[in-house]
Amino acid sequence: MQSTHDSHDHASHDHAQGAHLHAHLKGDAKHTHSFEGRSQRTLAWALGLTIFFAGVEVIAGFMSNSLALISDAGHMVTDAAALGLALLAQIIARRPPSPRHSFGFGRAEALAAFVNGLLMLCVVSWICYEAVMRFSTPQDVHGEMVFIVASIGLAINLVVAWVLSKDQQSVNTRAALVHVMGDLLGSVAAIVAGVVIYFTGWMQIDPLLSVLVSLLILKSTFGVLRDSYHFLMEGVPHEIDYITVGNDVEEIDGVKSVHDLHVWDMSPGQPALIGHVEIEHLDHWPTVLRAIKKMLLAKHGIDHITLQPETATMAGLHQDDHTH
């Protein structure tokens, strides 16, 4: 029993120490590690609507034997997965930093977006495969049912897209929006397929439009994969020129050189910078640091800054340490 109390006391002590270490004092960057402004209710409503109509389209798609409608249903299912992951990621991202995760959980958002993109690639591949099979062996499709269900699906997708468009700051919500926009195209294609089949009986329009929609979706999906991968790999934010940042710091009075410079996003839209700055005299550092911070915030929008001052002698010792 004593060991249990000791373990609890130790955990409480670690939590208290972590809270102290994560505290931001006067003069620190005014960033946060979580997405406090994001609306989980928005995603929850969108998820509910999408799951409901995904079920409707899956049933109607197989009943009407329409690949266009089945592909639209498939997009709706992946939409539900995307929205569910987005909602889960935002809940996780709101958790505060801890002794085990000092940066918080902001990267959960980009990770979910990356998974969503990969999932969409799988769905598109399946649709294209089925379409190729149907070109060689056309199948009868009930055009009237396809038109009615696809029209309702278009209305649902418009509502969901409108809801999600209000949260464009979130990379993961944007990833979910890509799925929904794909569904908009899918619904339009299914409507056209239904009309053409009903009036002309030309069954090949069904797989043809399915492939066309899938190819259009690929462009947006690759964009989400590229952005989320760049963020997960701690790449320099797209709006920041790494070389220009280094040159601007070196132009500050009192700065001789800059090395070990790194710029990345701690969370989407919150750039951070660390580096070593060589100066003439350490006594000048407070003045030099103030000038650097003012310049980085005004010119590059970077306010989370960690810099280590060095003299020429210290920089030489640092280089020797790396060599050995």
N, C-alpha and C positions, 0 to 999 in steps of 0.2 A: 504493500500500500504506500509505503514511504517513497519507493522508486517512482510510482505513478505520480505522486505529488511533485517530486523533483522534476520529472519529465515535463509536467504541465507548467511548472514555474520557469523551467528553462525555455520552453516554447514562448511563454509570455514575455520573457526577457528579450528573446530574439526579435519578437514582433515589435516591442517597444524600441529596441535599438534600430530596427529597420525603419520605423516611422521617423526616428530622429535623423537617420542618415539620408532619408528621402526628402526631408523638409527643405523648402526653398526659402532662403533668407533674403533680406533686402539687398538688391543689387544682382540677384540671380536672375536667370531667364524666366520670363513670365509664361512658360509653357506648361502644358499638362500632359500626363501620360495616357489619358483616356479620352474617349469621345463623348464629352458631357452633353454636347448639343444635338446628338443624334436621336432620332425618334424611333424607339422600338415599336411603338403603337402603329406607326406607318407600315413597317415591315410586316407586323402581325396581321393587319387588315389585308395587305396584298397577298400574304401567304394563304390566308383563309379562302379568299376568292379564287386563287389559282388552283389550290387543291380541289376545291369543289368542282370547278369546271373541267379540270384535268380528267376527273372520273367520268364526267358526262361525255367528253370527247373520245376517251378510250373506248367506251361502250359503243357510241355512235359510229366511230371509225371502223370497227370490226363488223358492225351490223351492215354498214353501207359498202364495205369492202373498198374504201377509198384510201389510197396511199397518201394523198395530199392531206386528208383529214387525220390519218394515223400519224403522219409526220408532225402535224400541228399538235396533236395530242401528246406526242413524244416531247415536243418543245415545252408544252405545258407542264409535263412531269418534271423535266429538268428545271423549269422555272421554279416549281415548288421546292426542289432540292436547293436551288440557288438562293431562294428567299429564306429557306430554313437555315442554311449555312450562314447567310448574312445576319439573320437574327441572332443565331448562336454566337457568331463572331463579335457582334456588338455587345452582347451580354458579357462575354469574356473580356473584351477590350475595356470595359468599364471597371474591371477589378483594379485596385490600386497596386503600385509596386510592392514587392515583398523582398525579404532577405534572399529568396531563391530566384526571383525574377526582378532585378533592380530596374529594368526599363519598363516594367509593366507588361501588358499583353496586347499592345497596339498592333503587332505583326500578325495576330490571329486574323485580322481583317483581310490582309493581303494574301495570307495562306488560303483562306476560304475562297477568295476570288480566283486564285490560281487553280484550285481544284475544280471550281465551276467551269473554267475555261476548258480544262481537259475533258470534263464530262460532256460538254457541248460538242467537242471534236468527235467523241465516240458516237454520239447521237447522229451527227451529220454523216459520218461514215456509214452507219447502218442504213440511213435513208437512201443514200446514193446507191448502195448495193441493191436494196430492194427495188429501186427505180430501174436499174439496169436489167434486172430479172423481168420486170413488167414490160419493158420495151419489146422484148423478144416474145413474151407470152402475155398479151393484154388480158385483163380480167374485167368482168362486168362491174360497174360502179353505180350506185343509186344516187344520181345527181341531185334530186330534190332534197333528200335528207342531208347530203353534204352541204348544200347551200344554206339550209336553215340553221344547222348546228354551227357552221363556220361564221355565219353572221352574228350569232349570239356570242361566239368566241371573240370576234373582233371587238364587240362592245365591251366585254370583260377586260380584254387586253388594253383597250384605250383607258379604262378606269385605272387599272394597275400601273400603267406607264405614267399616267398623270400623277399618281400618288408618289411613285418612286422618283420622278423628276424633281421633286422638292428637296431631295437630299443628294445633290451632285458633289458634295465635298467628300463623300465616302467612296473610296475605290471599290469597296465590296458591294455597295448599293449600286454603283455604276455597272459592276459586273452583272448583278441581277437584272438591271435595266436592259443590258444587252440581250439577255435571254427573252425578256418581254418584247423588245423591239423585233426580235426574230419571230416571235409568235404573231406579232402584228402582220408581218410579211406572210407568214404561214397561213393566217386566217384569210388574208386577201387572195392568196393563191388558191386556197381551198374553195372560196366563193366563186372565183373565175372557173375553176375546174368543174364545180357543180353546175354552173350555168351552161358551159360548153357541152358537157356530157348530156345534160337534160334536153338541149335543143338540137344537138348534132349527132350525139352518140359516139363522138371521137374519144375513145378511152385513153389514148396515149397522152392526152393533155394532163392527165392526173400525175403520172410519174415525171413528165417533163417539167411541170411547175414545181414539183417537189425538189428536183435537182437544182433548179434556178434559185429557189429560196435558200437552199442549203449553201450554195456558193456565195450568196450575198451575206449570209450570217458569218461565214468564215472570216471575212475581213474584220468585223467587229470583235470576234472571238480572239483572233490573233492580237488585236490591240490590247485587250484585257490581259492576255497572257504575258505580253511584252511588259506592260506597266507593272503588273504584280510581281513578275520575276525580277525586274529592275529594283523594285523596292525591297524584296526579300534578300537580294544580293547586296543590299546597302549601297546601291549606285548613287552617284551624285544626282540630286534633283534636276529634272529636265530644265527648269527655269534658271538654274545657276550655272555660270561658266567657271569651272574649277581653276583654269589657268588665270583668268581675270581676277579671281578672288586672291590667289597667291600674289599676283603682281601688285594688287591694290594694298595688301598688307605690307609688302616690302617698300612701298612708297611712303608709308607713314614715317614722320620724322623720328629718328632714334632707332629705327629698325634696320639691321644690317642684312639679315636673310631670314627665310622661313623654310623649315623642313618638317618631315613627318606630318604633312598636312592632310587631313581627311574631312570630307564633307558628305553628309548623308541625311536622310530623313529619319528622325526618331519615330515619328508617326506621320501619316500623310499630311502634308502641308506644314510640318514643323521641322525645318532644317536645323542641323547641328553641325558644329565645327570643332575640331581639336587640332593642335599642332604645337610645334616648338618654334619659338621666336628668338633669334639671336640679336642682342642689343649691346651697346657700348658699356653701359654701367647699370647694374641692378638697381641702383638708387633711382633711376629714371623710369623704372617699370610701371609704377602707378599711373604716371602721366601717359606713357605709351599705351598701356592697356585701355585706358579710357578712350583714347583716340581710335584705337582699333575697333573697340566695341561700337562706338558711335558710327564709324564708317560702315562696318559690316551690316548693322541694322538698317541704316539709311539707304545704302546702295544695293545690298543683296538680300535684305529681309531675313538675316540670320541673327537670332538673339540668344540661342543656346550655344555658348562659346566657352571652351576650355583651352587655355594657352599656357605653356610652360616657358618662362623666360630663361635665357642662357647667355653667358658671355662666350667669347671665342674659345677660351680655355675649357669651359664646361662642354661646349659643342664638340671639341676635339676628343674629350674623354668619352662622350656619348658615342662618337663614331668608332673609337677603339673598342668599346664594349660590344658593338654590333659586329665588328670584325672578328673578335675572339669568341 
